[in-house]
């Protein structure tokens, strides 16, 4: 029941001190100092998206564009920070 996000639409180009990540027509900037992937837990996801917990659970089930969850342990899941940022950017562009 896991959904996959297309990675072929995401490309990376280097600029002066930032790396620019483009997803469709939207560009995201991230510092080169923080190249590690981060996993967001539900509380961090709520803070990042400014959506309620119930709305996020609805999106997880019903929105195929929402980032897929990553199983961390038997009872713990997280979401890739990059995928969440790309999803937010796609919502802004729409």
PDB file of N, CA, C and O in Angstrom:
ATOM      1  N   UNK A   1       0.816  -1.185   0.000  1.00  0.00           N
ATOM      2  CA  UNK A   1       0.000   0.000   0.000  1.00  0.00           C
ATOM      3  C   UNK A   1       0.864   1.256   0.000  1.00  0.00           C
ATOM      4  O   UNK A   1       0.355   2.357   0.209  1.00  0.00           O
ATOM      5  N   UNK A   2       2.131   1.106  -0.227  1.00  0.00           N
ATOM      6  CA  UNK A   2       3.009   2.261  -0.288  1.00  0.00           C
ATOM      7  C   UNK A   2       2.918   2.924  -1.649  1.00  0.00           C
ATOM      8  O   UNK A   2       2.861   2.253  -2.680  1.00  0.00           O
ATOM      9  N   UNK A   3       2.904   4.242  -1.641  1.00  0.00           N
ATOM     10  CA  UNK A   3       2.902   4.999  -2.873  1.00  0.00           C
ATOM     11  C   UNK A   3       4.323   5.436  -3.176  1.00  0.00           C
ATOM     12  O   UNK A   3       5.102   5.718  -2.266  1.00  0.00           O
ATOM     13  N   UNK A   4       4.653   5.491  -4.433  1.00  0.00           N
ATOM     14  CA  UNK A   4       5.976   5.965  -4.806  1.00  0.00           C
ATOM     15  C   UNK A   4       5.852   7.324  -5.458  1.00  0.00           C
ATOM     16  O   UNK A   4       4.871   7.613  -6.142  1.00  0.00           O
ATOM     17  N   UNK A   5       6.854   8.155  -5.240  1.00  0.00           N
ATOM     18  CA  UNK A   5       6.881   9.450  -5.872  1.00  0.00           C
ATOM     19  C   UNK A   5       7.863   9.409  -7.030  1.00  0.00           C
ATOM     20  O   UNK A   5       8.938   8.821  -6.910  1.00  0.00           O
ATOM     21  N   UNK A   6       7.506  10.024  -8.146  1.00  0.00           N
ATOM     22  CA  UNK A   6       8.419   9.978  -9.284  1.00  0.00           C
ATOM     23  C   UNK A   6       9.669  10.800  -9.016  1.00  0.00           C
ATOM     24  O   UNK A   6       9.579  11.986  -8.697  1.00  0.00           O
ATOM     25  N   UNK A   7      10.818  10.186  -9.143  1.00  0.00           N
ATOM     26  CA  UNK A   7      12.069  10.885  -8.908  1.00  0.00           C
ATOM     27  C   UNK A   7      12.669  11.432 -10.185  1.00  0.00           C
ATOM     28  O   UNK A   7      13.603  12.233 -10.143  1.00  0.00           O
ATOM     29  N   UNK A   8      12.143  11.006 -11.318  1.00  0.00           N
ATOM     30  CA  UNK A   8      12.710  11.469 -12.575  1.00  0.00           C
ATOM     31  C   UNK A   8      12.370  12.920 -12.873  1.00  0.00           C
ATOM     32  O   UNK A   8      12.975  13.508 -13.770  1.00  0.00           O
ATOM     33  N   UNK A   9      11.411  13.533 -12.145  1.00  0.00           N
ATOM     34  CA  UNK A   9      11.055  14.921 -12.385  1.00  0.00           C
ATOM     35  C   UNK A   9      11.887  15.875 -11.540  1.00  0.00           C
ATOM     36  O   UNK A   9      11.740  17.091 -11.661  1.00  0.00           O
ATOM     37  N   UNK A  10      12.743  15.355 -10.702  1.00  0.00           N
ATOM     38  CA  UNK A  10      13.527  16.179  -9.801  1.00  0.00           C
ATOM     39  C   UNK A  10      14.967  16.222 -10.303  1.00  0.00           C
ATOM     40  O   UNK A  10      15.578  15.179 -10.536  1.00  0.00           O
ATOM     41  N   UNK A  11      15.508  17.427 -10.468  1.00  0.00           N
ATOM     42  CA  UNK A  11      16.889  17.559 -10.901  1.00  0.00           C
ATOM     43  C   UNK A  11      17.616  18.533  -9.987  1.00  0.00           C
ATOM     44  O   UNK A  11      16.986  19.376  -9.347  1.00  0.00           O
ATOM     45  N   UNK A  12      18.923  18.423  -9.925  1.00  0.00           N
ATOM     46  CA  UNK A  12      19.725  19.263  -9.052  1.00  0.00           C
ATOM     47  C   UNK A  12      20.770  20.003  -9.876  1.00  0.00           C
ATOM     48  O   UNK A  12      21.453  19.405 -10.707  1.00  0.00           O
ATOM     49  N   UNK A  13      20.890  21.307  -9.642  1.00  0.00           N
ATOM     50  CA  UNK A  13      21.939  22.089 -10.278  1.00  0.00           C
ATOM     51  C   UNK A  13      22.677  22.869  -9.210  1.00  0.00           C
ATOM     52  O   UNK A  13      22.092  23.241  -8.192  1.00  0.00           O
ATOM     53  N   UNK A  14      23.946  23.119  -9.431  1.00  0.00           N
ATOM     54  CA  UNK A  14      24.758  23.836  -8.448  1.00  0.00           C
ATOM     55  C   UNK A  14      24.763  25.326  -8.770  1.00  0.00           C
ATOM     56  O   UNK A  14      24.861  25.720  -9.933  1.00  0.00           O
ATOM     57  N   UNK A  15      24.656  26.156  -7.719  1.00  0.00           N
ATOM     58  CA  UNK A  15      24.831  27.594  -7.844  1.00  0.00           C
ATOM     59  C   UNK A  15      26.003  27.981  -6.957  1.00  0.00           C
ATOM     60  O   UNK A  15      26.742  27.103  -6.510  1.00  0.00           O
ATOM     61  N   UNK A  16      26.192  29.242  -6.694  1.00  0.00           N
ATOM     62  CA  UNK A  16      27.355  29.700  -5.933  1.00  0.00           C
ATOM     63  C   UNK A  16      27.535  28.971  -4.612  1.00  0.00           C
ATOM     64  O   UNK A  16      28.447  28.152  -4.491  1.00  0.00           O
ATOM     65  N   UNK A  17      26.694  29.241  -3.616  1.00  0.00           N
ATOM     66  CA  UNK A  17      26.866  28.600  -2.323  1.00  0.00           C
ATOM     67  C   UNK A  17      25.685  27.714  -1.947  1.00  0.00           C
ATOM     68  O   UNK A  17      25.693  27.088  -0.888  1.00  0.00           O
ATOM     69  N   UNK A  18      24.689  27.656  -2.791  1.00  0.00           N
ATOM     70  CA  UNK A  18      23.515  26.836  -2.513  1.00  0.00           C
ATOM     71  C   UNK A  18      23.330  25.826  -3.628  1.00  0.00           C
ATOM     72  O   UNK A  18      23.769  26.044  -4.757  1.00  0.00           O
ATOM     73  N   UNK A  19      22.678  24.721  -3.304  1.00  0.00           N
ATOM     74  CA  UNK A  19      22.291  23.810  -4.375  1.00  0.00           C
ATOM     75  C   UNK A  19      20.818  24.055  -4.650  1.00  0.00           C
ATOM     76  O   UNK A  19      20.009  24.141  -3.727  1.00  0.00           O
ATOM     77  N   UNK A  20      20.482  24.165  -5.911  1.00  0.00           N
ATOM     78  CA  UNK A  20      19.108  24.451  -6.292  1.00  0.00           C
ATOM     79  C   UNK A  20      18.465  23.152  -6.748  1.00  0.00           C
ATOM     80  O   UNK A  20      18.977  22.485  -7.647  1.00  0.00           O
ATOM     81  N   UNK A  21      17.360  22.795  -6.140  1.00  0.00           N
ATOM     82  CA  UNK A  21      16.641  21.579  -6.457  1.00  0.00           C
ATOM     83  C   UNK A  21      15.352  21.990  -7.136  1.00  0.00           C
ATOM     84  O   UNK A  21      14.551  22.724  -6.558  1.00  0.00           O
ATOM     85  N   UNK A  22      15.145  21.525  -8.354  1.00  0.00           N
ATOM     86  CA  UNK A  22      13.951  21.913  -9.084  1.00  0.00           C
ATOM     87  C   UNK A  22      13.006  20.739  -9.186  1.00  0.00           C
ATOM     88  O   UNK A  22      13.424  19.613  -9.458  1.00  0.00           O
ATOM     89  N   UNK A  23      11.754  21.000  -8.971  1.00  0.00           N
ATOM     90  CA  UNK A  23      10.710  20.002  -9.114  1.00  0.00           C
ATOM     91  C   UNK A  23       9.621  20.634  -9.961  1.00  0.00           C
ATOM     92  O   UNK A  23       8.823  21.427  -9.460  1.00  0.00           O
ATOM     93  N   UNK A  24       9.582  20.288 -11.238  1.00  0.00           N
ATOM     94  CA  UNK A  24       8.632  20.945 -12.134  1.00  0.00           C
ATOM     95  C   UNK A  24       9.083  22.366 -12.377  1.00  0.00           C
ATOM     96  O   UNK A  24      10.203  22.583 -12.839  1.00  0.00           O
ATOM     97  N   UNK A  25       8.229  23.353 -12.074  1.00  0.00           N
ATOM     98  CA  UNK A  25       8.561  24.750 -12.280  1.00  0.00           C
ATOM     99  C   UNK A  25       8.984  25.443 -10.992  1.00  0.00           C
ATOM    100  O   UNK A  25       9.253  26.645 -11.005  1.00  0.00           O
ATOM    101  N   UNK A  26       9.050  24.715  -9.883  1.00  0.00           N
ATOM    102  CA  UNK A  26       9.331  25.307  -8.585  1.00  0.00           C
ATOM    103  C   UNK A  26      10.746  24.962  -8.175  1.00  0.00           C
ATOM    104  O   UNK A  26      11.161  23.810  -8.301  1.00  0.00           O
ATOM    105  N   UNK A  27      11.494  25.935  -7.689  1.00  0.00           N
ATOM    106  CA  UNK A  27      12.870  25.690  -7.256  1.00  0.00           C
ATOM    107  C   UNK A  27      12.944  25.778  -5.737  1.00  0.00           C
ATOM    108  O   UNK A  27      12.370  26.680  -5.127  1.00  0.00           O
ATOM    109  N   UNK A  28      13.656  24.834  -5.137  1.00  0.00           N
ATOM    110  CA  UNK A  28      13.884  24.820  -3.702  1.00  0.00           C
ATOM    111  C   UNK A  28      15.375  25.007  -3.470  1.00  0.00           C
ATOM    112  O   UNK A  28      16.190  24.423  -4.185  1.00  0.00           O
ATOM    113  N   UNK A  29      15.738  25.805  -2.489  1.00  0.00           N
ATOM    114  CA  UNK A  29      17.148  26.017  -2.192  1.00  0.00           C
ATOM    115  C   UNK A  29      17.481  25.365  -0.864  1.00  0.00           C
ATOM    116  O   UNK A  29      16.732  25.487   0.105  1.00  0.00           O
ATOM    117  N   UNK A  30      18.598  24.680  -0.827  1.00  0.00           N
ATOM    118  CA  UNK A  30      19.052  24.094   0.425  1.00  0.00           C
ATOM    119  C   UNK A  30      20.527  24.382   0.575  1.00  0.00           C
ATOM    120  O   UNK A  30      21.272  24.398  -0.406  1.00  0.00           O
ATOM    121  N   UNK A  31      20.938  24.604   1.782  1.00  0.00           N
ATOM    122  CA  UNK A  31      22.330  24.891   2.077  1.00  0.00           C
ATOM    123  C   UNK A  31      23.188  23.666   1.803  1.00  0.00           C
ATOM    124  O   UNK A  31      22.758  22.540   2.052  1.00  0.00           O
ATOM    125  N   UNK A  32      24.405  23.876   1.289  1.00  0.00           N
ATOM    126  CA  UNK A  32      25.297  22.752   1.028  1.00  0.00           C
ATOM    127  C   UNK A  32      25.794  22.138   2.323  1.00  0.00           C
ATOM    128  O   UNK A  32      26.213  20.981   2.334  1.00  0.00           O
ATOM    129  N   UNK A  33      25.757  22.887   3.409  1.00  0.00           N
ATOM    130  CA  UNK A  33      26.212  22.359   4.689  1.00  0.00           C
ATOM    131  C   UNK A  33      25.303  21.255   5.198  1.00  0.00           C
ATOM    132  O   UNK A  33      25.740  20.388   5.954  1.00  0.00           O
ATOM    133  N   UNK A  34      24.040  21.280   4.788  1.00  0.00           N
ATOM    134  CA  UNK A  34      23.065  20.302   5.272  1.00  0.00           C
ATOM    135  C   UNK A  34      22.667  19.364   4.144  1.00  0.00           C
ATOM    136  O   UNK A  34      21.518  19.382   3.702  1.00  0.00           O
ATOM    137  N   UNK A  35      23.622  18.525   3.661  1.00  0.00           N
ATOM    138  CA  UNK A  35      23.306  17.623   2.563  1.00  0.00           C
ATOM    139  C   UNK A  35      22.745  16.295   3.051  1.00  0.00           C
ATOM    140  O   UNK A  35      22.408  15.448   2.224  1.00  0.00           O
ATOM    141  N   UNK A  36      22.630  16.078   4.343  1.00  0.00           N
ATOM    142  CA  UNK A  36      22.105  14.810   4.829  1.00  0.00           C
ATOM    143  C   UNK A  36      20.580  14.791   4.720  1.00  0.00           C
ATOM    144  O   UNK A  36      19.914  15.818   4.849  1.00  0.00           O
ATOM    145  N   UNK A  37      20.056  13.602   4.481  1.00  0.00           N
ATOM    146  CA  UNK A  37      18.606  13.443   4.430  1.00  0.00           C
ATOM    147  C   UNK A  37      18.060  13.426   5.842  1.00  0.00           C
ATOM    148  O   UNK A  37      18.642  12.802   6.730  1.00  0.00           O
ATOM    149  N   UNK A  38      16.946  14.107   6.054  1.00  0.00           N
ATOM    150  CA  UNK A  38      16.315  14.125   7.366  1.00  0.00           C
ATOM    151  C   UNK A  38      14.956  13.478   7.274  1.00  0.00           C
ATOM    152  O   UNK A  38      14.264  13.584   6.261  1.00  0.00           O
ATOM    153  N   UNK A  39      14.587  12.814   8.336  1.00  0.00           N
ATOM    154  CA  UNK A  39      13.277  12.185   8.443  1.00  0.00           C
ATOM    155  C   UNK A  39      12.437  13.022   9.400  1.00  0.00           C
ATOM    156  O   UNK A  39      12.865  13.330  10.513  1.00  0.00           O
ATOM    157  N   UNK A  40      11.244  13.382   8.958  1.00  0.00           N
ATOM    158  CA  UNK A  40      10.324  14.148   9.796  1.00  0.00           C
ATOM    159  C   UNK A  40       9.316  13.211  10.432  1.00  0.00           C
ATOM    160  O   UNK A  40       8.723  12.374   9.752  1.00  0.00           O
ATOM    161  N   UNK A  41       9.122  13.348  11.731  1.00  0.00           N
ATOM    162  CA  UNK A  41       8.076  12.614  12.426  1.00  0.00           C
ATOM    163  C   UNK A  41       6.790  13.428  12.343  1.00  0.00           C
ATOM    164  O   UNK A  41       6.805  14.548  11.831  1.00  0.00           O
ATOM    165  N   UNK A  42       5.691  12.893  12.832  1.00  0.00           N
ATOM    166  CA  UNK A  42       4.382  13.532  12.682  1.00  0.00           C
ATOM    167  C   UNK A  42       4.354  14.935  13.287  1.00  0.00           C
ATOM    168  O   UNK A  42       3.805  15.853  12.678  1.00  0.00           O
ATOM    169  N   UNK A  43       4.924  15.115  14.449  1.00  0.00           N
ATOM    170  CA  UNK A  43       4.909  16.434  15.086  1.00  0.00           C
ATOM    171  C   UNK A  43       5.656  17.459  14.221  1.00  0.00           C
ATOM    172  O   UNK A  43       5.211  18.597  14.076  1.00  0.00           O
ATOM    173  N   UNK A  44       6.780  17.051  13.658  1.00  0.00           N
ATOM    174  CA  UNK A  44       7.543  17.943  12.783  1.00  0.00           C
ATOM    175  C   UNK A  44       6.792  18.184  11.468  1.00  0.00           C
ATOM    176  O   UNK A  44       6.861  19.274  10.901  1.00  0.00           O
ATOM    177  N   UNK A  45       6.081  17.170  10.992  1.00  0.00           N
ATOM    178  CA  UNK A  45       5.286  17.300   9.774  1.00  0.00           C
ATOM    179  C   UNK A  45       4.156  18.313   9.973  1.00  0.00           C
ATOM    180  O   UNK A  45       3.859  19.105   9.078  1.00  0.00           O
ATOM    181  N   UNK A  46       3.533  18.281  11.147  1.00  0.00           N
ATOM    182  CA  UNK A  46       2.481  19.244  11.488  1.00  0.00           C
ATOM    183  C   UNK A  46       3.053  20.659  11.497  1.00  0.00           C
ATOM    184  O   UNK A  46       2.438  21.583  10.966  1.00  0.00           O
ATOM    185  N   UNK A  47       4.235  20.829  12.105  1.00  0.00           N
ATOM    186  CA  UNK A  47       4.869  22.148  12.157  1.00  0.00           C
ATOM    187  C   UNK A  47       5.275  22.622  10.763  1.00  0.00           C
ATOM    188  O   UNK A  47       5.110  23.798  10.441  1.00  0.00           O
ATOM    189  N   UNK A  48       5.799  21.732   9.941  1.00  0.00           N
ATOM    190  CA  UNK A  48       6.288  22.099   8.613  1.00  0.00           C
ATOM    191  C   UNK A  48       5.146  22.474   7.688  1.00  0.00           C
ATOM    192  O   UNK A  48       5.254  23.452   6.948  1.00  0.00           O
ATOM    193  N   UNK A  49       4.049  21.718   7.712  1.00  0.00           N
ATOM    194  CA  UNK A  49       2.944  21.953   6.774  1.00  0.00           C
ATOM    195  C   UNK A  49       1.898  22.917   7.311  1.00  0.00           C
ATOM    196  O   UNK A  49       1.117  23.473   6.539  1.00  0.00           O
ATOM    197  N   UNK A  50       1.870  23.123   8.624  1.00  0.00           N
ATOM    198  CA  UNK A  50       0.846  23.946   9.266  1.00  0.00           C
ATOM    199  C   UNK A  50      -0.553  23.382   9.042  1.00  0.00           C
ATOM    200  O   UNK A  50      -1.531  24.126   8.971  1.00  0.00           O
ATOM    201  N   UNK A  51      -0.635  22.045   8.929  1.00  0.00           N
ATOM    202  CA  UNK A  51      -1.919  21.360   8.797  1.00  0.00           C
ATOM    203  C   UNK A  51      -2.178  20.564  10.070  1.00  0.00           C
ATOM    204  O   UNK A  51      -1.241  20.206  10.784  1.00  0.00           O
ATOM    205  N   UNK A  52      -3.443  20.290  10.351  1.00  0.00           N
ATOM    206  CA  UNK A  52      -3.782  19.516  11.543  1.00  0.00           C
ATOM    207  C   UNK A  52      -3.435  18.045  11.328  1.00  0.00           C
ATOM    208  O   UNK A  52      -3.256  17.590  10.199  1.00  0.00           O
ATOM    209  N   UNK A  53      -3.347  17.326  12.424  1.00  0.00           N
ATOM    210  CA  UNK A  53      -3.033  15.899  12.378  1.00  0.00           C
ATOM    211  C   UNK A  53      -4.083  15.129  11.575  1.00  0.00           C
ATOM    212  O   UNK A  53      -3.741  14.254  10.779  1.00  0.00           O
ATOM    213  N   UNK A  54      -5.362  15.455  11.783  1.00  0.00           N
ATOM    214  CA  UNK A  54      -6.414  14.743  11.064  1.00  0.00           C
ATOM    215  C   UNK A  54      -6.368  15.042   9.560  1.00  0.00           C
ATOM    216  O   UNK A  54      -6.623  14.155   8.745  1.00  0.00           O
ATOM    217  N   UNK A  55      -6.047  16.275   9.194  1.00  0.00           N
ATOM    218  CA  UNK A  55      -5.912  16.611   7.779  1.00  0.00           C
ATOM    219  C   UNK A  55      -4.745  15.853   7.153  1.00  0.00           C
ATOM    220  O   UNK A  55      -4.853  15.362   6.029  1.00  0.00           O
ATOM    221  N   UNK A  56      -3.640  15.757   7.870  1.00  0.00           N
ATOM    222  CA  UNK A  56      -2.489  15.010   7.355  1.00  0.00           C
ATOM    223  C   UNK A  56      -2.832  13.538   7.166  1.00  0.00           C
ATOM    224  O   UNK A  56      -2.470  12.948   6.148  1.00  0.00           O
ATOM    225  N   UNK A  57      -3.520  12.941   8.125  1.00  0.00           N
ATOM    226  CA  UNK A  57      -3.907  11.537   7.968  1.00  0.00           C
ATOM    227  C   UNK A  57      -4.849  11.361   6.777  1.00  0.00           C
ATOM    228  O   UNK A  57      -4.765  10.356   6.070  1.00  0.00           O
ATOM    229  N   UNK A  58      -5.740  12.321   6.547  1.00  0.00           N
ATOM    230  CA  UNK A  58      -6.624  12.252   5.390  1.00  0.00           C
ATOM    231  C   UNK A  58      -5.810  12.319   4.101  1.00  0.00           C
ATOM    232  O   UNK A  58      -6.058  11.557   3.167  1.00  0.00           O
ATOM    233  N   UNK A  59      -4.828  13.242   4.051  1.00  0.00           N
ATOM    234  CA  UNK A  59      -3.976  13.371   2.867  1.00  0.00           C
ATOM    235  C   UNK A  59      -3.149  12.109   2.632  1.00  0.00           C
ATOM    236  O   UNK A  59      -2.965  11.695   1.487  1.00  0.00           O
ATOM    237  N   UNK A  60      -2.658  11.503   3.690  1.00  0.00           N
ATOM    238  CA  UNK A  60      -1.851  10.287   3.579  1.00  0.00           C
ATOM    239  C   UNK A  60      -2.657   9.189   2.889  1.00  0.00           C
ATOM    240  O   UNK A  60      -2.123   8.453   2.058  1.00  0.00           O
ATOM    241  N   UNK A  61      -3.927   9.080   3.228  1.00  0.00           N
ATOM    242  CA  UNK A  61      -4.781   8.033   2.674  1.00  0.00           C
ATOM    243  C   UNK A  61      -5.299   8.402   1.285  1.00  0.00           C
ATOM    244  O   UNK A  61      -5.346   7.544   0.403  1.00  0.00           O
ATOM    245  N   UNK A  62      -5.689   9.662   1.073  1.00  0.00           N
ATOM    246  CA  UNK A  62      -6.438  10.029  -0.126  1.00  0.00           C
ATOM    247  C   UNK A  62      -5.680  10.800  -1.196  1.00  0.00           C
ATOM    248  O   UNK A  62      -6.157  10.886  -2.328  1.00  0.00           O
ATOM    249  N   UNK A  63      -4.522  11.363  -0.884  1.00  0.00           N
ATOM    250  CA  UNK A  63      -3.792  12.165  -1.865  1.00  0.00           C
ATOM    251  C   UNK A  63      -2.589  11.382  -2.379  1.00  0.00           C
ATOM    252  O   UNK A  63      -1.627  11.182  -1.638  1.00  0.00           O
ATOM    253  N   UNK A  64      -2.626  10.934  -3.636  1.00  0.00           N
ATOM    254  CA  UNK A  64      -1.512  10.136  -4.168  1.00  0.00           C
ATOM    255  C   UNK A  64      -0.226  10.937  -4.346  1.00  0.00           C
ATOM    256  O   UNK A  64       0.843  10.347  -4.502  1.00  0.00           O
ATOM    257  N   UNK A  65      -0.306  12.280  -4.325  1.00  0.00           N
ATOM    258  CA  UNK A  65       0.903  13.092  -4.460  1.00  0.00           C
ATOM    259  C   UNK A  65       1.605  13.325  -3.131  1.00  0.00           C
ATOM    260  O   UNK A  65       2.737  13.808  -3.106  1.00  0.00           O
ATOM    261  N   UNK A  66       0.943  12.986  -2.021  1.00  0.00           N
ATOM    262  CA  UNK A  66       1.556  13.196  -0.710  1.00  0.00           C
ATOM    263  C   UNK A  66       2.732  12.238  -0.542  1.00  0.00           C
ATOM    264  O   UNK A  66       2.649  11.084  -0.963  1.00  0.00           O
ATOM    265  N   UNK A  67       3.833  12.702   0.073  1.00  0.00           N
ATOM    266  CA  UNK A  67       5.009  11.829   0.235  1.00  0.00           C
ATOM    267  C   UNK A  67       4.665  10.541   0.985  1.00  0.00           C
ATOM    268  O   UNK A  67       3.858  10.540   1.915  1.00  0.00           O
ATOM    269  N   UNK A  68       5.288   9.465   0.564  1.00  0.00           N
ATOM    270  CA  UNK A  68       5.019   8.181   1.201  1.00  0.00           C
ATOM    271  C   UNK A  68       5.741   8.096   2.537  1.00  0.00           C
ATOM    272  O   UNK A  68       6.774   8.730   2.749  1.00  0.00           O
ATOM    273  N   UNK A  69       5.176   7.303   3.426  1.00  0.00           N
ATOM    274  CA  UNK A  69       5.786   7.156   4.743  1.00  0.00           C
ATOM    275  C   UNK A  69       6.952   6.176   4.675  1.00  0.00           C
ATOM    276  O   UNK A  69       6.991   5.281   3.830  1.00  0.00           O
ATOM    277  N   UNK A  70       7.895   6.369   5.584  1.00  0.00           N
ATOM    278  CA  UNK A  70       9.065   5.507   5.695  1.00  0.00           C
ATOM    279  C   UNK A  70       8.967   4.789   7.031  1.00  0.00           C
ATOM    280  O   UNK A  70       8.925   5.428   8.083  1.00  0.00           O
ATOM    281  N   UNK A  71       8.930   3.484   6.992  1.00  0.00           N
ATOM    282  CA  UNK A  71       8.812   2.709   8.217  1.00  0.00           C
ATOM    283  C   UNK A  71      10.166   2.694   8.922  1.00  0.00           C
ATOM    284  O   UNK A  71      11.151   2.195   8.376  1.00  0.00           O
ATOM    285  N   UNK A  72      10.211   3.243  10.139  1.00  0.00           N
ATOM    286  CA  UNK A  72      11.453   3.323  10.902  1.00  0.00           C
ATOM    287  C   UNK A  72      11.603   2.159  11.868  1.00  0.00           C
ATOM    288  O   UNK A  72      12.707   1.661  12.084  1.00  0.00           O
ATOM    289  N   UNK A  73      10.505   1.734  12.441  1.00  0.00           N
ATOM    290  CA  UNK A  73      10.490   0.570  13.326  1.00  0.00           C
ATOM    291  C   UNK A  73       9.089  -0.030  13.260  1.00  0.00           C
ATOM    292  O   UNK A  73       8.284   0.350  12.410  1.00  0.00           O
ATOM    293  N   UNK A  74       8.808  -0.953  14.144  1.00  0.00           N
ATOM    294  CA  UNK A  74       7.509  -1.624  14.120  1.00  0.00           C
ATOM    295  C   UNK A  74       6.364  -0.621  14.293  1.00  0.00           C
ATOM    296  O   UNK A  74       5.334  -0.735  13.629  1.00  0.00           O
ATOM    297  N   UNK A  75       6.542   0.358  15.183  1.00  0.00           N
ATOM    298  CA  UNK A  75       5.461   1.295  15.473  1.00  0.00           C
ATOM    299  C   UNK A  75       5.800   2.741  15.146  1.00  0.00           C
ATOM    300  O   UNK A  75       5.134   3.658  15.627  1.00  0.00           O
ATOM    301  N   UNK A  76       6.824   2.954  14.334  1.00  0.00           N
ATOM    302  CA  UNK A  76       7.278   4.310  14.054  1.00  0.00           C
ATOM    303  C   UNK A  76       7.426   4.530  12.553  1.00  0.00           C
ATOM    304  O   UNK A  76       8.017   3.715  11.844  1.00  0.00           O
ATOM    305  N   UNK A  77       6.872   5.655  12.081  1.00  0.00           N
ATOM    306  CA  UNK A  77       7.044   6.034  10.684  1.00  0.00           C
ATOM    307  C   UNK A  77       7.533   7.473  10.614  1.00  0.00           C
ATOM    308  O   UNK A  77       7.379   8.241  11.564  1.00  0.00           O
ATOM    309  N   UNK A  78       8.115   7.824   9.494  1.00  0.00           N
ATOM    310  CA  UNK A  78       8.580   9.183   9.270  1.00  0.00           C
ATOM    311  C   UNK A  78       8.387   9.530   7.804  1.00  0.00           C
ATOM    312  O   UNK A  78       7.946   8.700   7.009  1.00  0.00           O
ATOM    313  N   UNK A  79       8.719  10.757   7.458  1.00  0.00           N
ATOM    314  CA  UNK A  79       8.565  11.254   6.097  1.00  0.00           C
ATOM    315  C   UNK A  79       9.838  11.981   5.705  1.00  0.00           C
ATOM    316  O   UNK A  79      10.383  12.754   6.492  1.00  0.00           O
ATOM    317  N   UNK A  80      10.313  11.738   4.497  1.00  0.00           N
ATOM    318  CA  UNK A  80      11.535  12.364   3.998  1.00  0.00           C
ATOM    319  C   UNK A  80      11.318  13.876   3.889  1.00  0.00           C
ATOM    320  O   UNK A  80      10.362  14.326   3.258  1.00  0.00           O
ATOM    321  N   UNK A  81      12.202  14.646   4.501  1.00  0.00           N
ATOM    322  CA  UNK A  81      12.073  16.095   4.514  1.00  0.00           C
ATOM    323  C   UNK A  81      12.075  16.675   3.095  1.00  0.00           C
ATOM    324  O   UNK A  81      11.306  17.587   2.791  1.00  0.00           O
ATOM    325  N   UNK A  82      12.935  16.147   2.239  1.00  0.00           N
ATOM    326  CA  UNK A  82      13.010  16.626   0.861  1.00  0.00           C
ATOM    327  C   UNK A  82      11.690  16.401   0.130  1.00  0.00           C
ATOM    328  O   UNK A  82      11.223  17.282  -0.592  1.00  0.00           O
ATOM    329  N   UNK A  83      11.085  15.224   0.313  1.00  0.00           N
ATOM    330  CA  UNK A  83       9.816  14.916  -0.344  1.00  0.00           C
ATOM    331  C   UNK A  83       8.695  15.822   0.164  1.00  0.00           C
ATOM    332  O   UNK A  83       7.845  16.261  -0.611  1.00  0.00           O
ATOM    333  N   UNK A  84       8.697  16.093   1.450  1.00  0.00           N
ATOM    334  CA  UNK A  84       7.675  16.978   2.036  1.00  0.00           C
ATOM    335  C   UNK A  84       7.840  18.387   1.487  1.00  0.00           C
ATOM    336  O   UNK A  84       6.850  19.025   1.127  1.00  0.00           O
ATOM    337  N   UNK A  85       9.082  18.888   1.416  1.00  0.00           N
ATOM    338  CA  UNK A  85       9.332  20.226   0.881  1.00  0.00           C
ATOM    339  C   UNK A  85       8.916  20.309  -0.598  1.00  0.00           C
ATOM    340  O   UNK A  85       8.356  21.314  -1.035  1.00  0.00           O
ATOM    341  N   UNK A  86       9.195  19.249  -1.355  1.00  0.00           N
ATOM    342  CA  UNK A  86       8.803  19.224  -2.767  1.00  0.00           C
ATOM    343  C   UNK A  86       7.277  19.203  -2.902  1.00  0.00           C
ATOM    344  O   UNK A  86       6.722  19.841  -3.796  1.00  0.00           O
ATOM    345  N   UNK A  87       6.598  18.465  -2.009  1.00  0.00           N
ATOM    346  CA  UNK A  87       5.142  18.427  -2.027  1.00  0.00           C
ATOM    347  C   UNK A  87       4.557  19.802  -1.713  1.00  0.00           C
ATOM    348  O   UNK A  87       3.605  20.237  -2.361  1.00  0.00           O
ATOM    349  N   UNK A  88       5.127  20.486  -0.714  1.00  0.00           N
ATOM    350  CA  UNK A  88       4.664  21.836  -0.365  1.00  0.00           C
ATOM    351  C   UNK A  88       4.872  22.773  -1.544  1.00  0.00           C
ATOM    352  O   UNK A  88       3.990  23.569  -1.867  1.00  0.00           O
ATOM    353  N   UNK A  89       6.030  22.685  -2.189  1.00  0.00           N
ATOM    354  CA  UNK A  89       6.325  23.539  -3.340  1.00  0.00           C
ATOM    355  C   UNK A  89       5.355  23.266  -4.486  1.00  0.00           C
ATOM    356  O   UNK A  89       4.936  24.191  -5.181  1.00  0.00           O
ATOM    357  N   UNK A  90       4.999  21.998  -4.684  1.00  0.00           N
ATOM    358  CA  UNK A  90       4.052  21.681  -5.756  1.00  0.00           C
ATOM    359  C   UNK A  90       2.667  22.221  -5.440  1.00  0.00           C
ATOM    360  O   UNK A  90       1.929  22.604  -6.348  1.00  0.00           O
ATOM    361  N   UNK A  91       2.306  22.256  -4.162  1.00  0.00           N
ATOM    362  CA  UNK A  91       1.017  22.837  -3.778  1.00  0.00           C
ATOM    363  C   UNK A  91       1.003  24.346  -4.006  1.00  0.00           C
ATOM    364  O   UNK A  91      -0.019  24.919  -4.384  1.00  0.00           O
ATOM    365  N   UNK A  92       2.153  24.982  -3.770  1.00  0.00           N
ATOM    366  CA  UNK A  92       2.260  26.432  -3.990  1.00  0.00           C
ATOM    367  C   UNK A  92       2.152  26.723  -5.478  1.00  0.00           C
ATOM    368  O   UNK A  92       1.498  27.687  -5.876  1.00  0.00           O
ATOM    369  N   UNK A  93       2.791  25.895  -6.308  1.00  0.00           N
ATOM    370  CA  UNK A  93       2.804  26.120  -7.756  1.00  0.00           C
ATOM    371  C   UNK A  93       1.436  25.874  -8.389  1.00  0.00           C
ATOM    372  O   UNK A  93       1.121  26.441  -9.436  1.00  0.00           O
ATOM    373  N   UNK A  94       0.618  25.020  -7.748  1.00  0.00           N
ATOM    374  CA  UNK A  94      -0.681  24.667  -8.354  1.00  0.00           C
ATOM    375  C   UNK A  94      -1.697  25.773  -8.242  1.00  0.00           C
ATOM    376  O   UNK A  94      -2.828  25.620  -8.704  1.00  0.00           O
TER     377      UNK A  94
END
